[in-house]
């Protein structure tokens, strides 16, 4: 049906301007150096077959608003988009449907691109990247070889997280409550040969450099906790009656060693098999098997402390006392030395264990509220029952005990971290091949850079095996066999995890088509670091920690110019379904943005997503909310366009002084709020402006043009259309942002409270430019103030400009 000339037709207008931007490459970033740079980045998506739901574009819309705003503010903006396309979901889909993951990936990327472009997002599409592309994969493999050269990539045979259903090993960060992060399948421990990245070598720097970042405090705290720095000492315990057997314990409280009444080993500790009593072996082995079926997180989180006695004892080095050795699953082999000394009087966990197994509880610190047998005292105190430490405070006693341990050869000062090296290899098909081959002696040799990329061989059967053999082990012999350094070798058949491609994509965006280098050094120095990075809080540890690690390695190699990749991080809040629950197909509450854009338009959709509340807040989708934003779009359009489709007379003529003041206040409000990412209040200010404009006989050309420019980052299709109607032939994308007159945004009067000796006695209205003498004089004339000053000794007159007057009298 043909619409009336003055009706806002979002389909026609949005299609027109999207085609305009794409065909003219309006948002193409150049390497010009005259403008200051601003690099705005989204956490690029995994292109799933489901496409976008309305929660995905929230962050994309926020970054697009900032990109458009910064361009108009005179910045050379880099705002790219790409696809994190390797990984388990595509492979699982391939296994289920028999469709090759390459075909699935291409199809999904096409759909995602179309959806994103329908929202009018101002990406530089010439910089689009795909982590599965050979030109990208080559440089991911190149970075791995750099890690290998520096000894930061190594092979290990150790217990790892094995997911039978997915047929692959998972990093600790990918296991949640004993299940895989993808799919929620059970995870167990299994010893396997794995490639590991030595992220622990950077633990201290990853921790310390967090202080320099403009990131949410909660995200930084999660990283600090994951890194888990502890300062303390190691203590060596001998096994009683077994010559030559000993083990080490790390503790942050060596001062409490006199209070250790038992020790606990991890079920995986290699000493267990050597010390367990024969009559207890069956029970101990059963317990070990049970522990291996639990994730590390489950083992640490459980409140019911279980364990088994080994039948052996250890000698407490500080007093020669024989204390029992237990195993318990709350002790992890991956932390410290896989053993703890238990001081039940001063640790809740040890106390619960001691009560359960009827073990001694010995106080060595003063303080606490009650009976130490009933409740542990976990605070500080003065040392008691501790020999040469008696009477010392915590810090003094820790130093004295550490010195004693070193002097007696029974320990040393040590710093430990909970962070474990990154399990990097996966036993699946759809990932970057690891550019390594093994010679006949099993020695790993790097694939030469000239032979990169190592391409995935075509496989008909790419299903993971339950036995742990990677699908690539079934590749043709012509792929598996290679000659390196004059020796016959066999290629590595594990592949990299999905996180590999996302560890450095922000660098490739800077120089995405360079065949000779991963990135140009001059361009890297020009655009790095990322000024604004927006994405979900769920990446607090995995992606963000891994990317920071790779970046620091590259920094040490003089390949990048900044210590950190992401200067400012913002986590957008989750958009829930209309029922207040997380959107998912199983709940039936997913809202498809295609449907919303089709009915209401991309500009209405963008405005609503930003108007729902603060960017970081979690909020439910409400369809009636977008109706209101669509109404605003249409009202704004009708301000400019008459019923006949011609430009309204209200955008010409004169502007009243009152409305001109409102215009400049609106410019200041929208400018400040956009800069501060307070998009909801910026939109509210524009809505108030439109309402006021309808009450004016004439808005005037200055106000009309300024309003369109303010609207442009938020509703770009509407703004471009109105800008064209105002007679402009070029896009407004790079038109200077409107400025405001400070004298026009100042309020006509200010409300100042008046106090006498700190008590409120009245209120006055003053001019913003009134001087102190005039304000004080006006305040003294208030009847409620004058009587409290009459006959009193005026000691001091205080005026905080525009806020408060206080008279101090005696």
Secondary structure, 3 states (H helix, E strand, C coil): CCCCCCCCCHHHHHHHHHHHHHHHCCCCCCCCCCCCEEEEEECCECCCCCCCCCCCHHHHHHHHHHHHHHHHCCCEEECCCEECCCCHHHHHHHHHHCCCHHHHHHHHHHHHHHHHHCCCCCCCHHHCEECCCHHHHHHHHHHHHHHHHCCCEEEEEEEEEEECCCCEEECHHHEECCEECCCCCECEEEEEEEEEECHHHHHHHHHHHHHHCECCHHHHHHHHHHHCEEEEEEEEEEECCCCCCEEEEEECCHHHHHHCCEEEECCCCCCHHHHCCHHHHHHHHHHHHHHHCCCHHHHHHCCCCCCEEEEEEEECCCCCCEEEEEECCCCCCCCCCCEEEECHHHCHHHHHHHHHHCCCCCCCECCCCCCCCCCCCCCCCCECCCHHHCCCCHHHHHHHHHHHHHHCCCEEEEEEECCCCEECEECCCCCCECCEEEECCCCEEECCHHHCCCCCCCCCCCCCCCCCCCHHHHCCHHHHEEEECCEEEEECCCEECCHHHHCCHHHHHHHCCCCCCCCCHHHHHHHCCECEEEECHHHCCHHHHHHHHHHHHHHHCCCCCCCCCECEEEECCCEECCCCCCCCHHHCCCCCHHHHHHHHCHHHHHHHHHHCCCCCCCEECCHHHHHHHHHHHHHHHHHHECCCCCECHHHCCCCCHHHHHHHHHHHHHHHHHHHCCCHHHHHHHHHHHHHHHHCCCCCCHHHHHHHHHHHHCCCHHHHHHHHHHCCCCCCCCCCCCCCCCHHHHCCCCEEEEEEECCEEEEEEEECCCCCHHHHHHHHHCCHHHHHHHCCCCEEEEEEECCCEEEEEEC
